[in-house]
Amino acid sequence: MVLKNNLKHKVQSEIRTMRLLHHPNIVRVQEVIATKTKIYIVMEYVSGGQLLDKMSYVDRLNECDARKLFQQLVDAIDYCHNKGVFHRDLKPENLLLDNQGNLKVSDFGLSSLSKPNDVLHTRCGSPSYVAPELLMSKGYDGAAADVWSCGVVLFELLAGYLPFNDQNLMSLYHKICRAEYVCPPWFTQRQKKLITKILQPRPEKRINISDIIENEWFQIDYKPSRAYEIDPTTNLDDNKSDAFDPIEEKTTKSTITKSSSFINAFQLIAMFQDLDLSALFEEQDHKKQMTMFGSQHTISETVEKIEAAATDVRLSVEKMNNFKMKMHPKQTMTRSSRSYFDLSAEVIILILSSHTLRFFPFLY
């Protein structure tokens, strides 16, 4: 499915982005497991369903409930922006509710991971929630675009309907670019004032997240959400474990650390090509062939058997460390002799009671 529908970059982007985010108002990825044909993403269970479902059976939310959800949405988006993540598709379908009615942002398939002050160019999002600048053929600020979408969601929570809605797409875009909307009579002055600042068609004049948080109406009963502390034993850092980057042989001598009896899926993905998602998308390099198999022997016994097998076929063995070795044909004294291949073998511990051998033959 991923290859057939050319979803490589979307899958990569969503997994990488959600691995960066640890916030109570963002759906959390618990685990990622991949095989050669399938990708399994284990996510936090959010039992309340979509915010859209709740809005479908009530005319509109009361002010307190709408403000609470908006506060949680803004907290989550502020956290994302501080991490360099811009969602770009905020709408009730992508906002979930847990069993206590708390909001959870989901679906980062259209998100962008960018550096501060980067200009984005991809036109994406849902028509009724998209910011005016995304409709222009120019670059835009991802943070300002998310703020606009938050404003549309706030309006919908308080009013029970969208500020911009038209069956004709061009007419809809015309209304968005001119910010043509009418507030219902039950909106208070403070609500109207805040929405006017958010739904400002010129992004440079639009209110930012920090000013929204300081807004008088927003501050009522405001309880800031705190980001989760990242468990140091869980390897979710993109800089430490990247499921999509090819496995590269490291020639530098590494220190041998005590094994843990538990290895999560991210570590497995980084360690084995069978669980390397790049194998789903990239053509295999036929000049590099890799074979993996398991061994029930101890590390020392496994290494000794590899050395013995190499000696039997007249290969020289060069130990890199206690786990890794290189093998190549023994050099002869004739000038015409030349090595056409090189081999590497590495033993990797999965759990305390078993060992797996990782075997890399390289052909030249």
C-alpha positions in Angstrom: 0.0 0.0 0.0 2.8 2.4 0.9 4.7 1.8 -2.3 1.6 1.5 -4.5 0.2 4.9 -3.4 3.6 6.6 -3.2 3.2 7.3 0.5 6.8 7.0 1.4 7.4 10.6 2.5 4.1 10.9 4.3 4.8 7.8 6.4 8.3 8.9 7.1 7.3 12.5 8.0 4.5 11.4 10.3 6.5 8.8 12.2 9.5 11.0 12.6 7.4 14.0 13.7 5.3 12.2 16.3 8.4 10.6 17.8 9.6 14.1 18.7 6.4 15.1 20.5 5.6 14.2 24.1 2.7 16.3 25.3 -0.5 15.4 27.1 -2.6 17.1 24.4 -0.9 15.3 21.5 -1.6 11.6 20.6 1.5 9.7 21.5 3.3 7.0 19.4 4.0 4.2 21.8 5.9 1.9 19.3 6.7 1.4 15.6 7.2 -2.1 14.2 8.0 -2.7 10.6 8.5 -5.8 8.4 9.3 -6.0 4.7 5.6 -5.7 3.8 3.9 -3.9 6.7 4.3 -1.0 9.1 2.6 -1.1 12.5 2.3 2.1 14.5 1.1 1.5 18.0 -0.5 4.8 19.3 -2.1 6.0 22.4 -5.7 4.9 22.7 -8.1 7.9 22.7 -11.5 6.5 23.5 -13.6 9.7 23.0 -13.3 9.8 19.3 -13.1 12.9 17.1 -14.1 16.3 18.2 -16.2 16.5 15.0 -18.4 13.7 16.4 -19.1 15.6 19.5 -19.9 18.7 17.6 -22.3 16.8 15.3 -24.8 16.0 18.1 -24.7 19.4 19.9 -25.6 22.7 18.4 -22.5 24.4 19.9 -20.4 24.1 23.0 -20.8 26.3 26.0 -18.2 29.0 26.6 -16.4 27.1 29.3 -16.0 23.9 27.4 -15.1 25.6 24.2 -12.4 27.7 26.0 -11.0 24.6 27.7 -10.6 22.8 24.4 -9.1 25.9 22.7 -6.6 26.3 25.6 -5.5 22.7 25.2 -5.2 23.1 21.4 -3.1 26.2 21.8 -0.9 24.6 24.4 -0.3 21.6 22.0 0.4 23.8 19.0 2.7 26.1 21.0 4.7 23.0 22.1 4.8 21.8 18.4 6.1 25.2 17.2 8.8 25.2 19.9 9.9 21.8 18.5 9.9 23.2 15.0 6.8 21.2 14.0 4.0 22.9 12.0 0.8 20.8 11.7 -0.8 22.5 8.7 -4.1 20.5 8.9 -5.8 21.5 12.1 -9.5 20.7 12.0 -12.0 18.8 14.3 -11.5 15.6 12.4 -7.8 15.6 13.6 -8.6 16.6 17.1 -9.5 13.7 19.4 -11.1 13.5 22.9 -10.1 11.2 25.7 -12.5 9.6 28.2 -12.2 12.8 30.4 -13.0 15.2 27.5 -9.4 16.4 27.1 -8.2 17.3 23.6 -5.5 15.3 21.7 -4.0 16.6 18.4 -3.5 13.8 15.9 -2.7 13.2 12.2 0.7 14.8 11.4 0.8 13.5 7.9 0.8 17.1 6.4 3.1 18.5 9.1 6.4 20.2 8.4 9.6 19.9 10.5 11.4 23.2 9.9 13.9 25.5 11.4 12.9 28.9 12.9 12.1 31.5 10.3 12.0 28.9 7.5 9.5 29.8 4.7 7.2 27.0 3.7 5.8 26.6 0.1 3.7 23.5 0.1 0.0 24.3 -0.3 -1.9 21.9 1.8 -4.7 21.6 4.4 -8.5 21.5 4.4 -10.3 24.2 2.4 -12.5 25.7 5.2 -9.6 25.8 7.7 -6.7 26.8 5.4 -5.0 30.2 6.0 -5.3 32.9 3.2 -1.5 32.9 2.6 -1.6 29.2 1.6 -3.9 30.1 -1.3 -1.3 32.4 -2.7 1.6 31.2 -4.8 4.1 32.5 -2.2 6.0 31.2 0.8 4.3 31.4 4.2 5.0 31.1 7.9 3.9 27.7 9.2 3.2 29.1 12.7 0.9 31.8 11.5 -0.9 29.3 9.3 -1.6 27.1 12.3 -2.8 30.1 14.3 -5.4 30.8 11.6 -6.7 27.2 11.7 -6.9 27.4 15.5 -9.1 30.5 15.1 -11.4 28.7 12.7 -11.7 25.9 15.2 -12.5 28.3 18.0 -15.2 30.0 16.0 -16.7 26.6 15.1 -16.7 25.6 18.8 -18.5 28.7 19.9 -20.8 29.2 17.0 -21.6 25.6 16.0 -20.8 26.3 12.3 -17.8 27.4 10.2 -16.9 31.0 9.7 -16.1 30.3 6.0 -18.4 27.9 4.1 -19.4 27.8 0.5 -20.2 25.0 -1.9 -18.3 26.9 -4.6 -14.6 26.5 -3.9 -13.6 29.7 -5.5 -16.2 31.7 -3.6 -15.0 30.0 -0.4 -11.4 31.0 -1.1 -12.5 34.6 -1.8 -14.2 34.8 1.6 -11.1 33.4 3.3 -8.8 35.8 1.7 -11.0 38.8 2.6 -11.9 37.3 6.0 -15.6 37.7 5.3 -17.4 36.1 8.2 -20.2 37.2 10.5 -20.2 36.5 14.3 -23.4 35.2 15.8 -25.2 37.5 18.2 -24.3 35.4 21.3 -20.6 36.1 20.9 -19.2 38.3 23.6 -17.1 41.3 22.9 -14.0 39.6 24.2 -14.6 36.6 22.0 -15.1 38.7 19.0 -12.0 40.7 19.7 -9.8 37.6 20.0 -11.3 35.9 16.9 -10.8 39.1 14.9 -7.1 39.2 15.8 -6.7 35.5 14.9 -8.6 35.6 11.6 -6.5 38.5 10.3 -5.9 37.8 6.6 -2.5 39.4 6.6 -0.2 37.0 8.5 2.3 39.7 9.6 -0.5 41.4 11.5 -2.0 38.2 12.9 -1.8 37.6 16.6 0.8 34.9 17.6 0.5 32.0 20.0 2.2 33.9 22.9 -0.2 36.8 22.6 -3.2 34.4 22.4 -2.0 32.8 25.7 -1.8 36.3 27.3 -5.3 37.2 26.1 -7.8 38.1 28.9 -10.5 35.7 27.7 -8.0 32.9 27.1 -6.6 33.2 30.7 -9.9 32.5 32.4 -9.6 29.2 34.3 -6.4 28.5 32.3 -4.3 25.5 33.4 -1.2 25.2 31.3 -0.4 21.7 30.1 3.1 20.4 30.9 5.1 18.3 28.4 6.0 14.8 29.4 9.4 14.0 30.7 11.2 11.7 28.2 12.2 8.4 29.7 16.0 8.3 29.2 15.8 4.5 28.7 13.5 4.8 25.7 15.4 5.5 22.5 13.0 7.8 20.7 15.4 10.6 19.7 15.7 11.0 16.0 19.4 11.9 16.4 20.1 8.6 18.1 17.9 6.2 16.2 16.6 6.8 12.7 14.3 4.1 11.3 14.7 5.4 7.8 18.4 6.0 7.3 20.4 3.1 5.9 22.5 1.1 8.3 26.1 2.2 7.9 29.0 0.1 9.1 30.9 2.0 11.8 34.6 1.5 11.7 35.4 3.4 14.9 36.1 1.3 17.9 33.1 1.4 20.3 32.9 0.6 24.0 31.1 -2.5 25.0 28.2 -1.8 27.3 26.2 -4.2 29.5 23.2 -5.5 27.6 19.6 -4.9 28.5 17.0 -7.6 28.5 14.6 -5.2 26.8 15.0 -3.6 23.3 12.2 -1.5 21.9 11.1 -1.5 18.3 13.0 1.7 17.4 16.3 0.1 18.5 15.4 -3.0 16.5 14.6 -0.9 13.4 17.9 0.8 13.7 19.8 -2.5 14.2 18.3 -4.7 11.5 17.6 -4.3 7.9 14.5 -6.6 8.1 13.0 -3.9 10.4 14.6 -1.0 8.4 11.8 1.0 6.8 14.1 2.2 4.1 14.0 -1.4 2.7 10.4 -0.7 1.7 11.2 2.3 -0.4 14.8 2.1 -1.7 16.3 -0.2 -4.2 18.8 -2.6 -2.6 22.4 -2.1 -3.5 23.5 -5.3 -5.2 27.1 -4.6 -4.5 26.3 -4.9 -0.8 24.8 -8.1 0.3 23.7 -8.9 3.9 22.8 -12.2 5.5 21.5 -12.6 9.1 20.9 -15.7 11.1 20.6 -16.6 14.8 22.9 -18.6 17.1 22.2 -20.2 20.4 25.9 -20.2 21.4 27.6 -17.7 23.6 29.3 -14.6 22.1 32.8 -16.1 22.5 31.7 -19.5 21.0 30.0 -17.8 18.1 33.1 -15.7 17.4 35.4 -18.7 17.5 33.1 -20.6 15.1 33.3 -17.7 12.6 37.1 -17.6 12.9 37.4 -21.3 12.4 35.1 -21.2 9.3 37.2 -18.3 7.9 40.4 -20.2 8.4 39.1 -23.3 6.6 38.5 -21.2 3.5 41.9 -19.5 3.8 40.6 -16.1 4.9 42.6 -13.8 7.2 40.7 -12.6 10.2 41.1 -9.1 11.6 39.3 -8.4 14.9 37.8 -4.9 15.3 36.5 -5.6 18.8 35.0 -8.5 20.9 31.9 -8.4 18.7 33.1 -7.5 15.2 35.7 -8.8 12.8 36.7 -8.4 9.1 37.8 -11.2 6.8 39.7 -11.0 3.5 41.7 -13.4 1.4 45.3 -14.0 2.5 47.7 -12.0 0.4 50.2 -14.0 -1.6 53.6 -12.9 -2.8 52.6 -12.7 -6.5 52.2 -9.2 -7.9 49.1 -10.3 -9.8 47.2 -11.4 -6.8 44.3 -9.1 -5.9 41.4 -9.3 -3.4 38.0 -9.0 -5.1 35.9 -9.2 -2.0 35.8 -8.3 1.7 33.7 -9.7 4.5 32.5 -8.3 7.9 30.8 -10.2 10.7 29.2 -8.7 13.8 27.5 -10.4 16.8 24.6 -8.4 18.3 22.8 -9.3 21.5 19.0 -9.2 21.5 18.2 -10.6 24.9 20.3 -12.1 27.7 19.4 -15.7 26.8 20.0 -15.6 23.0 22.3 -14.1 20.5 21.9 -13.1 16.9 24.7 -13.0 14.3 24.7 -10.2 11.8 26.8 -11.0 8.8 27.8 -8.5 6.1 29.5 -9.7 2.9 30.7 -6.9 0.7 31.6 -7.7 -2.9 34.1 -5.5 -4.9 
